[in-house]
Amino acid sequence: MSAPTGFTWRERGDGTVVITHRGRPAATLRGARAATFLAEIDSGDPQLVMARWTGAYKFGNERTARNHPRNQRR
């Protein structure tokens, strides 16, 4: 499984945090959620934290599942 990449984040003046993935907005956090995110981003791997917060991480089995005979169109 490869590590997530392509995430960036920016904190606005009003305390809102905007997370982007490859230049596209992925999540906007405000208030307590933004504060929790900022605390977590300092203590862990930033790419992994942003992937988890946006729900845009993959488990590595998507291609395997897509190619499984049960999931093929008949």
N, CA, C and O atoms as a Tripos MOL2 file, in Angstrom:
@<TRIPOS>MOLECULE
protein
  296   295    74     0     0
PROTEIN
NO_CHARGES

@<TRIPOS>ATOM
      1 N           0.8470   -1.1710    0.0000 N.3       1 MET1
      2 CA          0.0000    0.0000    0.0000 C.3       1 MET1
      3 C           0.8900    1.2300    0.0000 C.2       1 MET1
      4 O           1.8030    1.3310    0.8200 O.2       1 MET1
      5 N           0.6430    2.1510   -0.8910 N.am      2 SER2
      6 CA          1.4600    3.3540   -0.9540 C.3       2 SER2
      7 C           0.8420    4.4600   -0.1040 C.2       2 SER2
      8 O          -0.3620    4.4850    0.1530 O.2       2 SER2
      9 N           1.6990    5.3590    0.3150 N.am      3 ALA3
     10 CA          1.2470    6.4720    1.1560 C.3       3 ALA3
     11 C           0.4750    7.4760    0.3060 C.2       3 ALA3
     12 O           0.7920    7.6500   -0.8710 O.2       3 ALA3
     13 N          -0.5230    8.1360    0.8710 N.am      4 PRO4
     14 CA         -1.2750    9.1410    0.1210 C.3       4 PRO4
     15 C          -0.3940   10.3400   -0.2050 C.2       4 PRO4
     16 O           0.4790   10.7140    0.5780 O.2       4 PRO4
     17 N          -0.6320   10.9330   -1.3590 N.am      5 THR5
     18 CA          0.1110   12.1240   -1.7730 C.3       5 THR5
     19 C          -0.8420   13.1020   -2.4400 C.2       5 THR5
     20 O          -1.9790   12.7540   -2.7620 O.2       5 THR5
     21 N          -0.3720   14.3300   -2.6460 N.am      6 GLY6
     22 CA         -1.1410   15.3260   -3.3760 C.3       6 GLY6
     23 C          -2.0280   16.2110   -2.5290 C.2       6 GLY6
     24 O          -2.7530   17.0460   -3.0690 O.2       6 GLY6
     25 N          -1.9920   16.0520   -1.2150 N.am      7 PHE7
     26 CA         -2.8370   16.8690   -0.3450 C.3       7 PHE7
     27 C          -2.0900   18.1100    0.1190 C.2       7 PHE7
     28 O          -0.8960   18.0550    0.4100 O.2       7 PHE7
     29 N          -2.7990   19.2250    0.1860 N.am      8 THR8
     30 CA         -2.2780   20.4560    0.7860 C.3       8 THR8
     31 C          -3.3880   21.0600    1.6300 C.2       8 THR8
     32 O          -4.5650   20.7530    1.4390 O.2       8 THR8
     33 N          -3.0100   21.9120    2.5550 N.am      9 TRP9
     34 CA         -4.0160   22.5780    3.3650 C.3       9 TRP9
     35 C          -3.6030   24.0290    3.5690 C.2       9 TRP9
     36 O          -2.4250   24.3820    3.4990 O.2       9 TRP9
     37 N          -4.6090   24.8530    3.8240 N.am     10 ARG10
     38 CA         -4.3730   26.2750    4.0320 C.3      10 ARG10
     39 C          -5.3520   26.7620    5.0880 C.2      10 ARG10
     40 O          -6.5420   26.4480    5.0510 O.2      10 ARG10
     41 N          -4.8290   27.5290    6.0220 N.am     11 GLU11
     42 CA         -5.6870   28.1120    7.0570 C.3      11 GLU11
     43 C          -6.0050   29.5440    6.6640 C.2      11 GLU11
     44 O          -5.1040   30.3400    6.3970 O.2      11 GLU11
     45 N          -7.2720   29.8620    6.6300 N.am     12 ARG12
     46 CA         -7.7130   31.2180    6.2960 C.3      12 ARG12
     47 C          -7.6970   32.0920    7.5400 C.2      12 ARG12
     48 O          -7.5500   31.5930    8.6560 O.2      12 ARG12
     49 N          -7.8450   33.3710    7.3480 N.am     13 GLY13
     50 CA         -7.8180   34.3240    8.4400 C.3      13 GLY13
     51 C          -8.9430   34.1410    9.4460 C.2      13 GLY13
     52 O          -8.7800   34.4870   10.6160 O.2      13 GLY13
     53 N         -10.0750   33.6060    9.0190 N.am     14 ASP14
     54 CA        -11.2110   33.4140    9.9140 C.3      14 ASP14
     55 C         -11.1550   32.0760   10.6640 C.2      14 ASP14
     56 O         -12.1020   31.7220   11.3650 O.2      14 ASP14
     57 N         -10.0430   31.3290   10.5180 N.am     15 GLY15
     58 CA         -9.8830   30.0620   11.2150 C.3      15 GLY15
     59 C         -10.3410   28.8480   10.4160 C.2      15 GLY15
     60 O         -10.1780   27.7160   10.8710 O.2      15 GLY15
     61 N         -10.9070   29.0620    9.2460 N.am     16 THR16
     62 CA        -11.3400   27.9710    8.3840 C.3      16 THR16
     63 C         -10.1210   27.3050    7.7610 C.2      16 THR16
     64 O          -9.1680   27.9790    7.3700 O.2      16 THR16
     65 N         -10.1550   25.9990    7.6710 N.am     17 VAL17
     66 CA         -9.0830   25.2370    7.0330 C.3      17 VAL17
     67 C          -9.6370   24.6110    5.7670 C.2      17 VAL17
     68 O         -10.6730   23.9480    5.7930 O.2      17 VAL17
     69 N          -8.9350   24.8270    4.6530 N.am     18 VAL18
     70 CA         -9.3340   24.2540    3.3770 C.3      18 VAL18
     71 C          -8.2900   23.2100    2.9840 C.2      18 VAL18
     72 O          -7.1020   23.5170    2.8880 O.2      18 VAL18
     73 N          -8.7410   21.9790    2.7590 N.am     19 ILE19
     74 CA         -7.8640   20.8960    2.3210 C.3      19 ILE19
     75 C          -8.1250   20.6660    0.8400 C.2      19 ILE19
     76 O          -9.2720   20.5200    0.4160 O.2      19 ILE19
     77 N          -7.0460   20.6360    0.0520 N.am     20 THR20
     78 CA         -7.1760   20.3630   -1.3730 C.3      20 THR20
     79 C          -6.4090   19.0950   -1.7250 C.2      20 THR20
     80 O          -5.4310   18.7340   -1.0700 O.2      20 THR20
     81 N          -6.8730   18.4380   -2.7620 N.am     21 HIS21
     82 CA         -6.1950   17.2520   -3.2710 C.3      21 HIS21
     83 C          -5.9540   17.4660   -4.7550 C.2      21 HIS21
     84 O          -6.8880   17.5390   -5.5540 O.2      21 HIS21
     85 N          -4.6820   17.5650   -5.1020 N.am     22 ARG22
     86 CA         -4.2620   17.8310   -6.4790 C.3      22 ARG22
     87 C          -4.9240   19.0760   -7.0450 C.2      22 ARG22
     88 O          -5.3550   19.1020   -8.1980 O.2      22 ARG22
     89 N          -4.9970   20.1160   -6.2040 N.am     23 GLY23
     90 CA         -5.5140   21.4100   -6.6300 C.3      23 GLY23
     91 C          -7.0150   21.5890   -6.5390 C.2      23 GLY23
     92 O          -7.5180   22.6860   -6.7780 O.2      23 GLY23
     93 N          -7.7400   20.5350   -6.1990 N.am     24 ARG24
     94 CA         -9.1980   20.6350   -6.0990 C.3      24 ARG24
     95 C          -9.6230   20.5860   -4.6390 C.2      24 ARG24
     96 O          -9.0690   19.8100   -3.8610 O.2      24 ARG24
     97 N         -10.5970   21.4040   -4.2550 N.am     25 PRO25
     98 CA        -11.0600   21.3760   -2.8600 C.3      25 PRO25
     99 C         -11.6000   20.0070   -2.4780 C.2      25 PRO25
    100 O         -12.4300   19.4330   -3.1840 O.2      25 PRO25
    101 N         -11.1170   19.4890   -1.3460 N.am     26 ALA26
    102 CA        -11.5620   18.1850   -0.8730 C.3      26 ALA26
    103 C         -12.3790   18.3050    0.4060 C.2      26 ALA26
    104 O         -13.2800   17.5000    0.6400 O.2      26 ALA26
    105 N         -12.0750   19.3050    1.2400 N.am     27 ALA27
    106 CA        -12.8140   19.4830    2.4950 C.3      27 ALA27
    107 C         -12.6000   20.9010    3.0040 C.2      27 ALA27
    108 O         -11.5570   21.5110    2.7700 O.2      27 ALA27
    109 N         -13.5980   21.4080    3.6990 N.am     28 THR28
    110 CA        -13.5150   22.6930    4.3830 C.3      28 THR28
    111 C         -13.9070   22.4460    5.8310 C.2      28 THR28
    112 O         -14.9930   21.9420    6.1160 O.2      28 THR28
    113 N         -13.0160   22.8040    6.7360 N.am     29 LEU29
    114 CA        -13.2520   22.5730    8.1620 C.3      29 LEU29
    115 C         -13.3870   23.9080    8.8680 C.2      29 LEU29
    116 O         -12.6270   24.8400    8.6030 O.2      29 LEU29
    117 N         -14.3520   23.9980    9.7630 N.am     30 ARG30
    118 CA        -14.5860   25.2310   10.5110 C.3      30 ARG30
    119 C         -14.7090   24.9180   11.9980 C.2      30 ARG30
    120 O         -15.0250   23.7920   12.3840 O.2      30 ARG30
    121 N         -14.4590   25.9140   12.8130 N.am     31 GLY31
    122 CA        -14.6830   25.8040   14.2530 C.3      31 GLY31
    123 C         -13.8440   24.7450   14.9350 C.2      31 GLY31
    124 O         -12.6340   24.6560   14.7250 O.2      31 GLY31
    125 N         -14.5090   23.9390   15.7610 N.am     32 ALA32
    126 CA        -13.8290   22.9190   16.5580 C.3      32 ALA32
    127 C         -13.1780   21.8550   15.6760 C.2      32 ALA32
    128 O         -12.1100   21.3430   16.0130 O.2      32 ALA32
    129 N         -13.8100   21.5190   14.5520 N.am     33 ARG33
    130 CA        -13.2140   20.5250   13.6490 C.3      33 ARG33
    131 C         -11.8990   21.0420   13.0760 C.2      33 ARG33
    132 O         -10.9450   20.2760   12.9480 O.2      33 ARG33
    133 N         -11.8300   22.3180   12.7320 N.am     34 ALA34
    134 CA        -10.5930   22.8990   12.2110 C.3      34 ALA34
    135 C          -9.5040   22.8800   13.2800 C.2      34 ALA34
    136 O          -8.3520   22.5640   12.9840 O.2      34 ALA34
    137 N          -9.8570   23.2120   14.5130 N.am     35 ALA35
    138 CA         -8.8800   23.2060   15.6080 C.3      35 ALA35
    139 C          -8.3600   21.7890   15.8640 C.2      35 ALA35
    140 O          -7.1660   21.5980   16.0910 O.2      35 ALA35
    141 N          -9.2460   20.8080   15.8270 N.am     36 THR36
    142 CA         -8.8380   19.4200   16.0180 C.3      36 THR36
    143 C          -7.9100   18.9750   14.8900 C.2      36 THR36
    144 O          -6.9110   18.2980   15.1320 O.2      36 THR36
    145 N          -8.2420   19.3570   13.6660 N.am     37 PHE37
    146 CA         -7.3990   19.0180   12.5150 C.3      37 PHE37
    147 C          -6.0080   19.6230   12.6610 C.2      37 PHE37
    148 O          -5.0110   18.9380   12.4350 O.2      37 PHE37
    149 N          -5.9310   20.8920   13.0340 N.am     38 LEU38
    150 CA         -4.6350   21.5610   13.1750 C.3      38 LEU38
    151 C          -3.7820   20.9150   14.2590 C.2      38 LEU38
    152 O          -2.5640   20.8130   14.1090 O.2      38 LEU38
    153 N          -4.4050   20.4830   15.3390 N.am     39 ALA39
    154 CA         -3.6590   19.7950   16.3920 C.3      39 ALA39
    155 C          -3.1560   18.4430   15.8980 C.2      39 ALA39
    156 O          -2.0410   18.0340   16.2210 O.2      39 ALA39
    157 N          -3.9650   17.7660   15.1310 N.am     40 GLU40
    158 CA         -3.5910   16.4450   14.6350 C.3      40 GLU40
    159 C          -2.5300   16.5190   13.5380 C.2      40 GLU40
    160 O          -1.6820   15.6320   13.4370 O.2      40 GLU40
    161 N          -2.5690   17.5500   12.7330 N.am     41 ILE41
    162 CA         -1.6220   17.6820   11.6210 C.3      41 ILE41
    163 C          -0.1990   17.8830   12.1410 C.2      41 ILE41
    164 O           0.7690   17.4900   11.4900 O.2      41 ILE41
    165 N          -0.0790   18.5010   13.3240 N.am     42 ASP42
    166 CA          1.2450   18.7260   13.9180 C.3      42 ASP42
    167 C           1.8290   17.4590   14.5280 C.2      42 ASP42
    168 O           3.0440   17.3590   14.6970 O.2      42 ASP42
    169 N           0.9820   16.4940   14.8600 N.am     43 SER43
    170 CA          1.4680   15.3220   15.5810 C.3      43 SER43
    171 C           1.6330   14.0800   14.7070 C.2      43 SER43
    172 O           2.1370   13.0650   15.1880 O.2      43 SER43
    173 N           1.2290   14.1270   13.4540 N.am     44 GLY44
    174 CA          1.3090   12.9320   12.6210 C.3      44 GLY44
    175 C           1.7940   13.2370   11.2240 C.2      44 GLY44
    176 O           2.2260   14.3540   10.9370 O.2      44 GLY44
    177 N           1.7240   12.2400   10.3500 N.am     45 ASP45
    178 CA          2.0790   12.4000    8.9480 C.3      45 ASP45
    179 C           1.0090   13.2600    8.2700 C.2      45 ASP45
    180 O          -0.1390   12.8300    8.1660 O.2      45 ASP45
    181 N           1.3580   14.4630    7.8070 N.am     46 PRO46
    182 CA          0.3420   15.3680    7.2520 C.3      46 PRO46
    183 C          -0.4610   14.7730    6.0940 C.2      46 PRO46
    184 O          -1.6730   14.9790    6.0280 O.2      46 PRO46
    185 N           0.1750   14.0470    5.1910 N.am     47 GLN47
    186 CA         -0.5440   13.4730    4.0580 C.3      47 GLN47
    187 C          -1.5650   12.4430    4.5110 C.2      47 GLN47
    188 O          -2.6900   12.4190    4.0110 O.2      47 GLN47
    189 N          -1.1870   11.6090    5.4360 N.am     48 LEU48
    190 CA         -2.0980   10.5890    5.9420 C.3      48 LEU48
    191 C          -3.2510   11.2070    6.7290 C.2      48 LEU48
    192 O          -4.3940   10.7650    6.6150 O.2      48 LEU48
    193 N          -2.9490   12.2190    7.5200 N.am     49 VAL49
    194 CA         -3.9950   12.9050    8.2940 C.3      49 VAL49
    195 C          -5.0120   13.5500    7.3530 C.2      49 VAL49
    196 O          -6.2200   13.4270    7.5600 O.2      49 VAL49
    197 N          -4.5160   14.2470    6.3090 N.am     50 MET50
    198 CA         -5.4450   14.8990    5.3730 C.3      50 MET50
    199 C          -6.2520   13.8730    4.5920 C.2      50 MET50
    200 O          -7.4320   14.1010    4.3250 O.2      50 MET50
    201 N          -5.6570   12.7640    4.2240 N.am     51 ALA51
    202 CA         -6.3840   11.7200    3.5080 C.3      51 ALA51
    203 C          -7.5020   11.1620    4.3780 C.2      51 ALA51
    204 O          -8.6110   10.9210    3.8990 O.2      51 ALA51
    205 N          -7.2080   10.9600    5.6470 N.am     52 ARG52
    206 CA         -8.2190   10.4200    6.5570 C.3      52 ARG52
    207 C          -9.3510   11.4230    6.7870 C.2      52 ARG52
    208 O         -10.5200   11.0390    6.8270 O.2      52 ARG52
    209 N          -9.0120   12.6960    6.9360 N.am     53 TRP53
    210 CA        -10.0340   13.7190    7.1820 C.3      53 TRP53
    211 C         -10.9390   13.9260    5.9680 C.2      53 TRP53
    212 O         -12.1090   14.2760    6.1260 O.2      53 TRP53
    213 N         -10.4210   13.7170    4.7770 N.am     54 THR54
    214 CA        -11.2410   13.9220    3.5810 C.3      54 THR54
    215 C         -11.9330   12.6490    3.1320 C.2      54 THR54
    216 O         -12.8460   12.6980    2.3080 O.2      54 THR54
    217 N         -11.5110   11.5110    3.6610 N.am     55 GLY55
    218 CA        -12.0930   10.2470    3.2400 C.3      55 GLY55
    219 C         -11.5980    9.8180    1.8770 C.2      55 GLY55
    220 O         -12.2080    8.9610    1.2380 O.2      55 GLY55
    221 N         -10.4970   10.4030    1.4180 N.am     56 ALA56
    222 CA         -9.9890   10.1390    0.0720 C.3      56 ALA56
    223 C          -8.8210    9.1680    0.0670 C.2      56 ALA56
    224 O          -8.0050    9.1890   -0.8540 O.2      56 ALA56
    225 N          -8.7320    8.3340    1.0620 N.am     57 TYR57
    226 CA         -7.6450    7.3640    1.0560 C.3      57 TYR57
    227 C          -8.1550    6.0280    0.5470 C.2      57 TYR57
    228 O          -9.3460    5.7270    0.6320 O.2      57 TYR57
    229 N          -7.2580    5.2510    0.0280 N.am     58 LYS58
    230 CA         -7.6150    3.9630   -0.5510 C.3      58 LYS58
    231 C          -6.9780    2.8570    0.2630 C.2      58 LYS58
    232 O          -5.9550    3.0610    0.9160 O.2      58 LYS58
    233 N          -7.5720    1.7150    0.2190 N.am     59 PHE59
    234 CA         -7.0990    0.5890    1.0090 C.3      59 PHE59
    235 C          -6.1950   -0.3380    0.2170 C.2      59 PHE59
    236 O          -5.6000   -1.2460    0.7980 O.2      59 PHE59
    237 N          -6.0710   -0.1430   -1.0800 N.am     60 GLY60
    238 CA         -5.1900   -0.9530   -1.8890 C.3      60 GLY60
    239 C          -5.8540   -2.1460   -2.5430 C.2      60 GLY60
    240 O          -5.2100   -2.8540   -3.3180 O.2      60 GLY60
    241 N          -7.1190   -2.3880   -2.2570 N.am     61 ASN61
    242 CA         -7.7670   -3.5620   -2.8270 C.3      61 ASN61
    243 C          -8.8100   -3.2040   -3.8880 C.2      61 ASN61
    244 O          -9.5520   -4.0810   -4.3310 O.2      61 ASN61
    245 N          -8.8830   -1.9540   -4.2990 N.am     62 GLU62
    246 CA         -9.9120   -1.5510   -5.2490 C.3      62 GLU62
    247 C          -9.7290   -2.2290   -6.6000 C.2      62 GLU62
    248 O         -10.7010   -2.7090   -7.1830 O.2      62 GLU62
    249 N          -8.5020   -2.2780   -7.1060 N.am     63 ARG63
    250 CA         -8.2690   -2.8990   -8.3980 C.3      63 ARG63
    251 C          -8.5440   -4.3980   -8.3280 C.2      63 ARG63
    252 O          -9.1370   -4.9660   -9.2450 O.2      63 ARG63
    253 N          -8.1230   -5.0290   -7.2600 N.am     64 THR64
    254 CA         -8.3620   -6.4560   -7.0910 C.3      64 THR64
    255 C          -9.8520   -6.7440   -7.0880 C.2      64 THR64
    256 O         -10.3030   -7.6850   -7.7410 O.2      64 THR64
    257 N         -10.6150   -5.9530   -6.3670 N.am     65 ALA65
    258 CA        -12.0650   -6.1610   -6.2950 C.3      65 ALA65
    259 C         -12.7280   -5.8910   -7.6400 C.2      65 ALA65
    260 O         -13.6630   -6.5970   -8.0200 O.2      65 ALA65
    261 N         -12.2610   -4.8870   -8.3570 N.am     66 ARG66
    262 CA        -12.8530   -4.5630   -9.6500 C.3      66 ARG66
    263 C         -12.6410   -5.7010  -10.6480 C.2      66 ARG66
    264 O         -13.5000   -5.9540  -11.4930 O.2      66 ARG66
    265 N         -11.5090   -6.3820  -10.5540 N.am     67 ASN67
    266 CA        -11.1920   -7.4500  -11.4920 C.3      67 ASN67
    267 C         -11.7000   -8.8220  -11.0610 C.2      67 ASN67
    268 O         -11.5070   -9.8030  -11.7790 O.2      67 ASN67
    269 N         -12.3340   -8.9020   -9.9240 N.am     68 HIS68
    270 CA        -12.8400  -10.1820   -9.4370 C.3      68 HIS68
    271 C         -13.9960  -10.6490  -10.3290 C.2      68 HIS68
    272 O         -14.8290   -9.8340  -10.7230 O.2      68 HIS68
    273 N         -14.0610  -11.9410  -10.6530 N.am     69 PRO69
    274 CA        -15.1210  -12.4420  -11.5420 C.3      69 PRO69
    275 C         -16.5290  -12.1120  -11.0710 C.2      69 PRO69
    276 O         -17.4180  -11.9190  -11.9000 O.2      69 PRO69
    277 N         -16.7550  -12.0420   -9.7830 N.am     70 ARG70
    278 CA        -18.0790  -11.7260   -9.2620 C.3      70 ARG70
    279 C         -18.5030  -10.3130   -9.6420 C.2      70 ARG70
    280 O         -19.7000  -10.0400   -9.7390 O.2      70 ARG70
    281 N         -17.5520   -9.4090   -9.8580 N.am     71 ASN71
    282 CA        -17.8640   -8.0190  -10.1600 C.3      71 ASN71
    283 C         -17.8130   -7.6900  -11.6420 C.2      71 ASN71
    284 O         -17.9060   -6.5220  -12.0200 O.2      71 ASN71
    285 N         -17.6690   -8.6990  -12.4830 N.am     72 GLN72
    286 CA        -17.6270   -8.4800  -13.9240 C.3      72 GLN72
    287 C         -19.0430   -8.4480  -14.4790 C.2      72 GLN72
    288 O         -19.9240   -9.1760  -14.0230 O.2      72 GLN72
    289 N         -19.2410   -7.6000  -15.4610 N.am     73 ARG73
    290 CA        -20.5520   -7.5670  -16.1270 C.3      73 ARG73
    291 C         -20.6970   -8.8080  -16.9750 C.2      73 ARG73
    292 O         -19.7300   -9.3050  -17.5540 O.2      73 ARG73
    293 N         -21.8880   -9.2860  -17.0390 N.am     74 ARG74
    294 CA        -22.1240  -10.5330  -17.8020 C.3      74 ARG74
    295 C         -22.7480  -10.2510  -19.1140 C.2      74 ARG74
    296 O         -23.0140  -11.1760  -19.8820 O.2      74 ARG74
@<TRIPOS>BOND
     1     1     2 1
     2     2     3 1
     3     3     4 2
     4     3     5 am
     5     5     6 1
     6     6     7 1
     7     7     8 2
     8     7     9 am
     9     9    10 1
    10    10    11 1
    11    11    12 2
    12    11    13 am
    13    13    14 1
    14    14    15 1
    15    15    16 2
    16    15    17 am
    17    17    18 1
    18    18    19 1
    19    19    20 2
    20    19    21 am
    21    21    22 1
    22    22    23 1
    23    23    24 2
    24    23    25 am
    25    25    26 1
    26    26    27 1
    27    27    28 2
    28    27    29 am
    29    29    30 1
    30    30    31 1
    31    31    32 2
    32    31    33 am
    33    33    34 1
    34    34    35 1
    35    35    36 2
    36    35    37 am
    37    37    38 1
    38    38    39 1
    39    39    40 2
    40    39    41 am
    41    41    42 1
    42    42    43 1
    43    43    44 2
    44    43    45 am
    45    45    46 1
    46    46    47 1
    47    47    48 2
    48    47    49 am
    49    49    50 1
    50    50    51 1
    51    51    52 2
    52    51    53 am
    53    53    54 1
    54    54    55 1
    55    55    56 2
    56    55    57 am
    57    57    58 1
    58    58    59 1
    59    59    60 2
    60    59    61 am
    61    61    62 1
    62    62    63 1
    63    63    64 2
    64    63    65 am
    65    65    66 1
    66    66    67 1
    67    67    68 2
    68    67    69 am
    69    69    70 1
    70    70    71 1
    71    71    72 2
    72    71    73 am
    73    73    74 1
    74    74    75 1
    75    75    76 2
    76    75    77 am
    77    77    78 1
    78    78    79 1
    79    79    80 2
    80    79    81 am
    81    81    82 1
    82    82    83 1
    83    83    84 2
    84    83    85 am
    85    85    86 1
    86    86    87 1
    87    87    88 2
    88    87    89 am
    89    89    90 1
    90    90    91 1
    91    91    92 2
    92    91    93 am
    93    93    94 1
    94    94    95 1
    95    95    96 2
    96    95    97 am
    97    97    98 1
    98    98    99 1
    99    99   100 2
   100    99   101 am
   101   101   102 1
   102   102   103 1
   103   103   104 2
   104   103   105 am
   105   105   106 1
   106   106   107 1
   107   107   108 2
   108   107   109 am
   109   109   110 1
   110   110   111 1
   111   111   112 2
   112   111   113 am
   113   113   114 1
   114   114   115 1
   115   115   116 2
   116   115   117 am
   117   117   118 1
   118   118   119 1
   119   119   120 2
   120   119   121 am
   121   121   122 1
   122   122   123 1
   123   123   124 2
   124   123   125 am
   125   125   126 1
   126   126   127 1
   127   127   128 2
   128   127   129 am
   129   129   130 1
   130   130   131 1
   131   131   132 2
   132   131   133 am
   133   133   134 1
   134   134   135 1
   135   135   136 2
   136   135   137 am
   137   137   138 1
   138   138   139 1
   139   139   140 2
   140   139   141 am
   141   141   142 1
   142   142   143 1
   143   143   144 2
   144   143   145 am
   145   145   146 1
   146   146   147 1
   147   147   148 2
   148   147   149 am
   149   149   150 1
   150   150   151 1
   151   151   152 2
   152   151   153 am
   153   153   154 1
   154   154   155 1
   155   155   156 2
   156   155   157 am
   157   157   158 1
   158   158   159 1
   159   159   160 2
   160   159   161 am
   161   161   162 1
   162   162   163 1
   163   163   164 2
   164   163   165 am
   165   165   166 1
   166   166   167 1
   167   167   168 2
   168   167   169 am
   169   169   170 1
   170   170   171 1
   171   171   172 2
   172   171   173 am
   173   173   174 1
   174   174   175 1
   175   175   176 2
   176   175   177 am
   177   177   178 1
   178   178   179 1
   179   179   180 2
   180   179   181 am
   181   181   182 1
   182   182   183 1
   183   183   184 2
   184   183   185 am
   185   185   186 1
   186   186   187 1
   187   187   188 2
   188   187   189 am
   189   189   190 1
   190   190   191 1
   191   191   192 2
   192   191   193 am
   193   193   194 1
   194   194   195 1
   195   195   196 2
   196   195   197 am
   197   197   198 1
   198   198   199 1
   199   199   200 2
   200   199   201 am
   201   201   202 1
   202   202   203 1
   203   203   204 2
   204   203   205 am
   205   205   206 1
   206   206   207 1
   207   207   208 2
   208   207   209 am
   209   209   210 1
   210   210   211 1
   211   211   212 2
   212   211   213 am
   213   213   214 1
   214   214   215 1
   215   215   216 2
   216   215   217 am
   217   217   218 1
   218   218   219 1
   219   219   220 2
   220   219   221 am
   221   221   222 1
   222   222   223 1
   223   223   224 2
   224   223   225 am
   225   225   226 1
   226   226   227 1
   227   227   228 2
   228   227   229 am
   229   229   230 1
   230   230   231 1
   231   231   232 2
   232   231   233 am
   233   233   234 1
   234   234   235 1
   235   235   236 2
   236   235   237 am
   237   237   238 1
   238   238   239 1
   239   239   240 2
   240   239   241 am
   241   241   242 1
   242   242   243 1
   243   243   244 2
   244   243   245 am
   245   245   246 1
   246   246   247 1
   247   247   248 2
   248   247   249 am
   249   249   250 1
   250   250   251 1
   251   251   252 2
   252   251   253 am
   253   253   254 1
   254   254   255 1
   255   255   256 2
   256   255   257 am
   257   257   258 1
   258   258   259 1
   259   259   260 2
   260   259   261 am
   261   261   262 1
   262   262   263 1
   263   263   264 2
   264   263   265 am
   265   265   266 1
   266   266   267 1
   267   267   268 2
   268   267   269 am
   269   269   270 1
   270   270   271 1
   271   271   272 2
   272   271   273 am
   273   273   274 1
   274   274   275 1
   275   275   276 2
   276   275   277 am
   277   277   278 1
   278   278   279 1
   279   279   280 2
   280   279   281 am
   281   281   282 1
   282   282   283 1
   283   283   284 2
   284   283   285 am
   285   285   286 1
   286   286   287 1
   287   287   288 2
   288   287   289 am
   289   289   290 1
   290   290   291 1
   291   291   292 2
   292   291   293 am
   293   293   294 1
   294   294   295 1
   295   295   296 2
@<TRIPOS>SUBSTRUCTURE
     1 MET1         2 RESIDUE 1 A MET
     2 SER2         6 RESIDUE 1 A SER
     3 ALA3        10 RESIDUE 1 A ALA
     4 PRO4        14 RESIDUE 1 A PRO
     5 THR5        18 RESIDUE 1 A THR
     6 GLY6        22 RESIDUE 1 A GLY
     7 PHE7        26 RESIDUE 1 A PHE
     8 THR8        30 RESIDUE 1 A THR
     9 TRP9        34 RESIDUE 1 A TRP
    10 ARG10       38 RESIDUE 1 A ARG
    11 GLU11       42 RESIDUE 1 A GLU
    12 ARG12       46 RESIDUE 1 A ARG
    13 GLY13       50 RESIDUE 1 A GLY
    14 ASP14       54 RESIDUE 1 A ASP
    15 GLY15       58 RESIDUE 1 A GLY
    16 THR16       62 RESIDUE 1 A THR
    17 VAL17       66 RESIDUE 1 A VAL
    18 VAL18       70 RESIDUE 1 A VAL
    19 ILE19       74 RESIDUE 1 A ILE
    20 THR20       78 RESIDUE 1 A THR
    21 HIS21       82 RESIDUE 1 A HIS
    22 ARG22       86 RESIDUE 1 A ARG
    23 GLY23       90 RESIDUE 1 A GLY
    24 ARG24       94 RESIDUE 1 A ARG
    25 PRO25       98 RESIDUE 1 A PRO
    26 ALA26      102 RESIDUE 1 A ALA
    27 ALA27      106 RESIDUE 1 A ALA
    28 THR28      110 RESIDUE 1 A THR
    29 LEU29      114 RESIDUE 1 A LEU
    30 ARG30      118 RESIDUE 1 A ARG
    31 GLY31      122 RESIDUE 1 A GLY
    32 ALA32      126 RESIDUE 1 A ALA
    33 ARG33      130 RESIDUE 1 A ARG
    34 ALA34      134 RESIDUE 1 A ALA
    35 ALA35      138 RESIDUE 1 A ALA
    36 THR36      142 RESIDUE 1 A THR
    37 PHE37      146 RESIDUE 1 A PHE
    38 LEU38      150 RESIDUE 1 A LEU
    39 ALA39      154 RESIDUE 1 A ALA
    40 GLU40      158 RESIDUE 1 A GLU
    41 ILE41      162 RESIDUE 1 A ILE
    42 ASP42      166 RESIDUE 1 A ASP
    43 SER43      170 RESIDUE 1 A SER
    44 GLY44      174 RESIDUE 1 A GLY
    45 ASP45      178 RESIDUE 1 A ASP
    46 PRO46      182 RESIDUE 1 A PRO
    47 GLN47      186 RESIDUE 1 A GLN
    48 LEU48      190 RESIDUE 1 A LEU
    49 VAL49      194 RESIDUE 1 A VAL
    50 MET50      198 RESIDUE 1 A MET
    51 ALA51      202 RESIDUE 1 A ALA
    52 ARG52      206 RESIDUE 1 A ARG
    53 TRP53      210 RESIDUE 1 A TRP
    54 THR54      214 RESIDUE 1 A THR
    55 GLY55      218 RESIDUE 1 A GLY
    56 ALA56      222 RESIDUE 1 A ALA
    57 TYR57      226 RESIDUE 1 A TYR
    58 LYS58      230 RESIDUE 1 A LYS
    59 PHE59      234 RESIDUE 1 A PHE
    60 GLY60      238 RESIDUE 1 A GLY
    61 ASN61      242 RESIDUE 1 A ASN
    62 GLU62      246 RESIDUE 1 A GLU
    63 ARG63      250 RESIDUE 1 A ARG
    64 THR64      254 RESIDUE 1 A THR
    65 ALA65      258 RESIDUE 1 A ALA
    66 ARG66      262 RESIDUE 1 A ARG
    67 ASN67      266 RESIDUE 1 A ASN
    68 HIS68      270 RESIDUE 1 A HIS
    69 PRO69      274 RESIDUE 1 A PRO
    70 ARG70      278 RESIDUE 1 A ARG
    71 ASN71      282 RESIDUE 1 A ASN
    72 GLN72      286 RESIDUE 1 A GLN
    73 ARG73      290 RESIDUE 1 A ARG
    74 ARG74      294 RESIDUE 1 A ARG
